[in-house]
């Protein structure tokens, strides 16, 4: 099963992805990116950091299934990762859902909605990004939230919507939902 988690920056996508891996045995899909590695990140864990030239070489070798630009950096997914027979999970940028549903029709997409948008913003501030990047991220949170809450066609592209109150109950609720999805997909 290919499972995607989407939501505004700071809503807990990485946290939930890690919990799904830990509790349900999914494997993380590693996104390839040309952005600079941040303090505390490790290459080849959640992300594979490459130069633009290395990414172009992967494209020439026809290994890239999908790529997109976000905040001046390129992000990409390989065919091998997206079309694995394993249970896999990854973070999806909300505005790529239309493309992903075409590329991967069996994709199960969960949108994580913050109960309180300010919590997501505070989580973003806690990342200690450069002032310029933090400003862009906070602006993107507002733009993203306004788009997802006003565009019915966009929100309807997601199979499930869950709310994160940044507590154990929210975590348990999401894990229970994924367990139900697994059972449904086995039938």
N, C-alpha and C positions, 0 to 999 in steps of 0.2 A: 504494500500500500504506500502511496505517495501522499504525505500529509504536509500541508503548508499552513503556517501561522502568519497572520498579518495583523497590523495594528500600528498606532502611532508610535513614534520613537519614545522609549521609556515606559511602555505599557507592560513589559514583561515577556516579550517574545522569546528572548534567549533563555530566561529563567524557565519558562514552560517547556521550551524545547529540551533543555537539560533534564527536566523532570520526566518527560516522556521517554527519553533515552534511558534514564536511570530506572524508572518504575515499570516500563513496558517493553524494554529491549529494542527500541527503534535505533537505527543508525542515523547520524547527522549527515545531511548532504552539505558538502563544503562548497561554499561559494568562492569563486575566483574573483579577485579584485585588484585594480591598479592603484587603489588608495594606499596611503602610507600606513604602516602598522602603528597601532597606538600602544602606549605603555600598558603592560599587563597582558597584551594579546600574544598568542603564540602562533607562529606560522604553521599551517597544516592541521590546525585543530578545527575551528569553525570556519576559518577562511584560509584561502591560499593566496598569498600576496605575490603578485607578479609585476613585471614591468609591462608597459604598453606593447613593447616589441615581443615579449614572451606570449602575451595574450593574442597578438596578431598571428604568431606562429601556430598556436592552438587552433585558431580559426581556419588558417590555411590547411591544416591537417584534418579539418572537418570534425573536430572533437567537441566544438561548442554548439549546444542546442539552442541557447538563448543568451543574449547579452543586452544590457541597457546602461544608460548613463544616469547617474544620480549625484547631484551636487559636485559635478565636475570629474567624477571618477567612473570608470567602467566596472560593471559587475557582470559575471557570467556563470552559467551552469553547463556542465558537460552532459553529453548524451548518456554516458556510462552511469552517472549519478541519477539523472532523472528517470531513467528507464530500467532501474534495477528491479530485481524480483523480491528484494528484501523490503521490510517495513522501514521506510525512511521518513525523516522530518526535516523541514527547512523553513527559514523565514522568507516571507514573500513581501515585496514592496507592493502596497495596495494597488498602485496604478498599473501594475503588470498583470493583474488577474485576467484581463481579457485575452492577452497573448498566451498566458499559461494554460487557460482552459482550452485553447485551440491546439497548443503543442501537446499537452498532456490531458486528454479528455477524462481520464480516470482520477485526476487530482481531486483530493478532498481538501477543501480550504476552510479554515476556521478564522474568523475575524475576532480579535480580542479588543473589546471596547472598554476603555477605562470608566469606572464609576465616577471618578473625579479626575478631570483633565489636568488639574494642578499637580496631582501625584506624578503623572507621567512627565510633566515639565520638571519637577524637582528631581526625579530620577535622572533626567537628561543633564541637569545642572551638576549633579553629583559625579558625573563622568569626568569632570575637569578638562573639558575640551578647550581648545584655543577660543578666545572670545569671538573670533570671526565664525568659527564652525558652530559654536554654541548658539550664536544668534541665528544662523541659518537653520539649525535643527529646531529651535524653538518656534521660528516662523513657519517651518514646515509642519510642525505639530498642529498649529492653528489652521493652516491651509488644508491639511489632510483631514482633520476632524470636521471642518466645515464641509468639505467635499463628501466625505463618507456619510455624514448625517443628512445631507440634502439631496444626494443623488441615488434615487431608488434603484435604478438600473445597476449601479456600481455595487451597492450593498447586496443586491439579489444575486450577484455573481458568487457570493460566498455561500457555502453549504450550511454553515453554522455560525452563530454569533454568540459569544460568551462575554460575560462581564468580569473584569478583574477589579476586585476591591483590595488587592494587595494583601491578602490574608490566606490562611490555610484552607478555609472553605472554598475560595476561588480556585486554589490549586487542586483540591479534591474533586471539585465539580468538573474541571477540564479533564483530569485523568479519567474520571468515570465516563465522560462523553467519548473520549478516544477508545476506551474499552468497548463501549457500545458500537462504535463505528467499526471496530475490528470484527466483532461478532457479526454485524450486518454484512460486511464484505465477504465473510467466509461462506455465507449462505448462497 
